[in-house]
Amino acid sequence: MMHRQAEIEAERIGVGVTPEAQRLFDALSKTLPVHWDKTDIVVMKEVRVCSPYLPENVSGGTSAANERVKKVLDFERKRQHVRVPGQF
């Protein structure tokens, strides 16, 4: 039983990807089904996000699915780059 859970956890960790890519994957995984295909993030089994994981690197899927993934990526990238108050 625990073995399958470990496999699921391992599938969520990208191999050879940047910490930022992993954070984007984790953010997408909160609301959408995602998995790694080597270093590409595959969302809803149809939308592919390739390095460097910008909205313009999103391809495939329906236009609605494609737009949704782009919005999440854009939001997450902005959120990750917002400075903490008091830091310069």
C-alpha positions in Angstrom: 0.0 0.0 0.0 2.7 2.5 1.0 4.8 1.5 -2.1 2.2 2.9 -4.5 2.0 6.2 -2.5 5.8 6.5 -2.8 5.6 6.0 -6.5 2.9 8.7 -6.8 5.1 11.1 -4.8 8.2 10.3 -6.9 6.2 11.0 -10.1 5.5 14.5 -8.8 9.2 15.4 -8.6 10.8 16.5 -11.9 14.2 15.1 -12.8 16.7 17.6 -14.0 14.4 20.6 -13.6 14.9 23.9 -11.8 13.4 24.6 -8.4 11.2 27.2 -10.2 9.9 24.6 -12.6 9.1 22.3 -9.7 7.2 25.2 -7.9 5.2 25.8 -11.1 4.4 22.1 -11.4 3.3 22.0 -7.7 1.1 25.1 -8.2 -0.5 23.6 -11.3 -1.0 20.3 -9.5 -3.2 22.1 -6.8 -6.0 22.6 -9.3 -5.3 20.5 -12.3 -4.1 16.9 -13.1 -0.4 17.2 -14.1 2.5 14.9 -14.6 6.1 15.2 -15.8 7.2 13.9 -19.3 10.9 14.2 -18.9 11.3 18.0 -18.3 7.9 19.0 -19.8 4.9 19.5 -17.6 1.8 17.8 -19.1 -1.5 19.2 -17.8 -4.9 17.4 -18.2 -3.1 14.9 -20.5 -3.3 17.4 -23.4 -1.5 20.7 -22.6 2.3 20.6 -22.6 4.5 23.2 -20.9 8.1 23.2 -22.1 11.2 24.8 -20.5 11.5 27.7 -19.7 7.9 27.3 -18.6 6.6 30.7 -19.8 3.0 31.2 -21.1 4.4 31.2 -24.7 5.8 27.7 -24.0 2.3 26.2 -23.6 1.0 24.1 -26.4 -1.7 21.6 -27.2 -5.1 21.0 -25.7 -8.3 22.9 -26.3 -8.0 26.7 -26.4 -9.9 26.9 -23.1 -7.5 24.4 -21.4 -4.5 26.1 -23.0 -5.6 29.6 -21.8 -6.2 28.3 -18.3 -2.7 26.8 -18.0 -1.2 30.1 -19.3 -3.2 32.1 -16.7 -2.0 29.8 -13.8 1.6 30.0 -15.1 1.5 33.8 -15.4 -0.1 34.2 -12.0 2.5 31.8 -10.3 5.5 33.5 -12.0 4.3 36.9 -10.8 3.5 35.5 -7.3 7.0 33.9 -7.0 8.7 37.1 -8.0 6.8 39.4 -5.7 9.2 40.7 -3.1 8.5 40.2 0.6 7.6 43.5 2.3 10.7 44.9 3.9 13.1 43.2 1.6 15.1 44.9 -1.1 
